[in-house]
Amino acid sequence: MNYYKWIRLESDPVSRTSDQKYEYNLEIINNSQRDNQVNLIVKKISNQAIKKTISIDLDAQEIAAITTGPGSDWQWTVLEPTKTPEIYKLTITEKLGIHKVYRIDVAEGISQELK
């Protein structure tokens, strides 16, 4: 027997960091299921072939609300540069009904929640 697993993917519009180095967006996979996953997708603007998928330690069950378009002026996250090269601050916005902040190491492709 063949078993197919349906994947539900939601994402916010692609945005750019204020230093214009990266494009990014958040993907929520299987939001209402136990096997949900949240990823930050980051692409280097100078070389679109360089793409990182960074897992975010955020249980999609924590998301209180998902606000979406129309248009492209809404975003679930803001990725901001810090004083350290390749280290960024990711803020989850009110568009997901929660507020969390993460340290993102773009070079290593890792995230860490800041308490």
C-alpha positions in Angstrom: 0.0 0.0 0.0 1.1 3.5 -0.7 0.7 6.1 2.0 0.9 9.7 1.1 1.6 12.4 3.6 0.1 15.8 2.8 2.3 18.7 3.7 0.7 22.1 4.3 3.1 25.0 3.8 2.4 28.6 4.8 4.8 31.5 4.5 5.0 35.2 4.7 6.2 37.5 1.9 9.9 37.6 1.1 11.6 40.6 2.8 15.1 42.1 2.9 17.4 42.8 5.8 18.1 46.5 6.3 21.7 46.0 5.3 20.5 44.6 2.0 22.6 41.4 2.4 19.8 38.9 2.6 16.2 38.1 1.5 14.3 36.0 4.0 10.9 34.6 4.9 9.4 32.3 7.5 7.8 28.9 6.5 5.4 27.1 8.7 5.0 23.4 7.8 2.0 21.4 9.0 0.8 24.1 11.4 -2.0 22.1 13.0 -0.2 18.8 13.2 2.1 17.2 15.7 5.0 17.1 13.2 4.9 20.8 12.5 8.1 22.7 11.7 9.1 26.3 11.5 12.0 27.4 9.2 13.6 30.7 8.3 14.6 30.7 4.7 17.6 33.0 4.0 19.1 33.8 0.6 22.1 35.9 -0.1 21.1 38.8 -2.4 24.5 38.9 -4.1 24.3 35.2 -4.9 20.7 33.7 -5.0 22.2 30.2 -5.2 23.3 30.5 -1.6 20.2 29.6 0.4 19.9 28.4 4.0 17.0 26.8 5.7 17.4 27.5 9.4 15.2 25.6 11.8 13.5 27.8 14.4 12.7 26.3 17.8 9.1 27.4 17.7 6.2 24.9 18.1 3.6 26.0 15.6 1.0 25.1 18.3 2.3 28.3 20.1 1.1 30.5 17.3 -2.0 32.3 18.4 -3.0 33.7 15.1 -1.7 33.8 11.5 -2.3 37.1 9.8 -1.9 37.1 6.0 -2.2 39.6 3.1 -3.5 40.9 0.8 -0.4 42.5 -0.6 3.1 42.2 0.6 3.2 44.7 3.5 2.7 42.1 6.2 5.4 39.9 7.7 5.7 37.4 10.5 9.3 38.2 11.2 11.9 40.9 11.1 15.5 39.9 10.5 17.9 42.7 11.6 21.8 42.9 11.5 23.8 43.1 14.7 27.3 44.5 15.3 28.7 41.0 14.6 28.9 40.0 11.0 26.6 37.1 10.0 24.8 37.3 13.3 21.2 38.6 13.0 18.3 39.2 15.4 15.0 37.6 14.3 11.9 39.0 15.9 8.6 37.2 15.6 5.9 39.9 15.0 2.4 40.3 16.3 1.2 38.9 13.0 1.6 35.4 14.5 0.1 36.4 17.9 3.3 35.7 19.8 6.5 37.6 20.6 9.8 35.8 20.5 13.3 36.9 19.6 16.1 34.7 18.2 19.8 35.0 17.5 20.5 33.8 14.0 23.9 32.7 12.8 23.5 32.9 9.0 26.9 31.5 8.3 26.4 28.4 10.5 22.6 28.1 9.8 21.6 27.9 13.4 19.1 29.8 15.6 18.9 30.3 19.4 16.0 31.7 21.3 16.9 34.8 23.4 15.1 34.9 26.7 
